[in-house]
Amino acid sequence: MALRLRLSELRRAAPWLGVALLLGGPALLLQPADPLALRLLTWRPERVLDEPWRCWSAAWVHLTPEHRWMDLVALGAVALGGAWARLPRQAAWAWAAAWPLLHLSLLLQPTLRSYAGLSGAVLAGLAVWAIVWAADRQRPSRQRLIGLALGLALLLKIACIDQPWARVLYRPEGGGFDVAPLAHAAGVFWGGLLGLLGLLAARERRPGK
């Protein structure tokens, strides 16, 4: 993907890239399986009322170096892809709001005693991108089809691979860490819902409405 972003386009992409930096910067600085980070920053349902920062900080903690680099590479792809896609400002706000909400949604699965990683937030960003491209009638038909295909791929991943209704955790073949399917599903849900609401709100503010 050739990224040739002019200065004006970079300014437009700044909120989206800013959310990616807030997600990825601390994750890059924290060492995987750091004992202090595991104790203070990971998602733990029994601590969320007293320590609400865990709704954000869980994304920064990783269990292994492989876990961290896989998440950071995926985050970088979503960050640069979203900038190239010229996503509107409200898409960045939707992504930022989905970040804590997806972790809060893990309360729906009380047997999930801890969670850490960026994958839910990365999928939330992809879901925002998909819904913005698919549902914006002012975009070219090719972009809308790509958005629809991306959204369908995310839904198929949740339904066919993650299956959050059937299991709390699973370990991918060859992986050295467990995956929490509900975090993936919650990321897709909140990213899609908030992306759509932001798009509808922006449409109402357009001249002539």
N, C-alpha and C positions, 0 to 999 in steps of 0.2 A: 504494500500500500504506500504510494508516494504521498507524503505529507508536505504540502506546500502551503503553509498557512501564512498569510500576510499579517501585518501588525494588527489591523482591525479585526481579523479573524481570531488572533490570539487573545485579544481583549474580550471578544465574545465568548471564547472558550474558557476564560479565566475561572469562572465559578465552578465549572465541571472539573477542571484540572485541580482547583483548590480542594474540592471534596476528595479527589483521589490522593492528593498530597496529605491531607489530614488522616486518611485511612492508612496510607502506605508509609509515611515518614516514621511514626513511632514503631511500626512493625519492623522496619528496616533497622532501627536502632536497638530494639530489644533482642537480646540473645534468645534463641529457642530454648524452651524448657527452663528458663531462668526461674529459680525457686521463689524469689520475691514477686515476680510478675505472676506466676501461677497462683500464688496465695492471694494477691491483692487485686488482680485485674481480670481474671477469667470470669465467665458467666457462672454464677451459682444461684439457684433459685431462692435459697434460704437467706441470701444476703442482699437481694436486690432492693428491698425497701430501705434498709439501713445504708446501703452503699450503691446508690443508683448510677454512679459513674460506670459500673460494670456493663451497662447497656451500650456503652461506647467502647470501653477499653478492651472488651473481649475480642474485638477484631484485631487488636495489635499483638496478641499473644499467640505463639506457635509452639507446637510440641516437638518438632524435629527440624533440622535445617532444610530437608526436602519439603516439608509442609510449608515452611515460610517462603521458599523460593518459588514453589508452584503457585502459591497465592499471589506473590508479588508480580510474577510474570503475567498472570491472568489480569491482575489489577492494571498493570501498565498497558496491556492491550485494550482494555475497556476505556482507560483514560484517553489514550491517543485516538482510539476509534471514535469516541464520543466527540472529541475536538474536531476530527475530520468530518464527522457527520453534521457538524454545525447545529448541535442540539441547543435549544433555547435556554435562557437563564432558568426558567422554572423547572427544567429537567434536572439541573444541579440541585435545586432546593428539594425536589422530590427524592433524589438519591440520598441527600443528607438526612431527610426525615425518615426514610426507610431504614437507615443504619441502626438507630436505637430500637425502632419498633420491631424489627425482625428478631432482635435478641429478647425483647420483652415477650414476644409471642412464644418463646420457648417455655413459658410458664404453662402452656397447654399440655406439656409433656413432663409431668413432675418427676418421672423416673430418669430424666436426663439430668444428672447431677452436676455436670460441668460442661462448658463449651468454650472453645477458643479457635480463632482463625478468621480469615478474610473471605472465605468462599461464599457465605451468605450475602455479604455486602457486595461482592463482585457480581453475583447473580442479580441482585437488586438493581445495580447499574445497567446490566444488560436488559432487564425487564423494562426499565425506564426508556432506554433507547428504542426497544422494540415497539412499545406502545406509542411513543411520540411519532415514530416514522409511520406506523400502520394507521393511526387514527387521525393524523393531520391531513385534512382534505386538500390543503394548499400545497402539499408536497407532490413531486412527480410520481407517477404511477409505479415506476421502477423502485423508488425508495419505499413506497407503501407496501409493495410486494415483499421486499427484503425485510421490512419490519414485521410483516405478518409471518414470514418464514422463520425469523428469529424467535418470535413469540411462540410459534408452534414447536420449535425445537426445544425451548425451555420447558414447555408443558410436557412434552414427550420424555424429557430427561427426568422430570419429577415423577411422572406416572410409571415409566418403565424401568428406571434405574434406581432412583432414590426410594420411592414407595414409603413415605413417612408414616402412613397409617399402619404399616406392617412391622416396622422395626424402629428401635430408638437409635441404634448405631450399626454401622457395618464397616468392614475394612475392605477397600478395593484390592483387587488382585495385584500383588507386588507392592502394595502401599505399606508404609510403616506407621500409619496413624489411622484412627477411626474417623468416620464421617458421620455427622448428625443430619439425617435427611430432613428433619423439620426445619433446620436453619436454612437449607436450600429452598424449601417450599415457601417459607415465610419471606425470604428475600425476594423471590419471584412475585409473590402476592403483593407485598407492600410496594415494591418498585413499580409493578404494573398499575396498581390502584392509584398511587400518588402521582405517577406520571400522567395518567389519564385525567385526574382531577386538576392538575396543573395546566394541562392542555385546554381543558374546558374553561377554566378560569381566564386564561389568556385570550381565548376566543371571545368571551363575553366582553373583554376590555377593548377589543378591536374597534376602530371607527366604524360607524354605521350600525352598531348593535344597539 
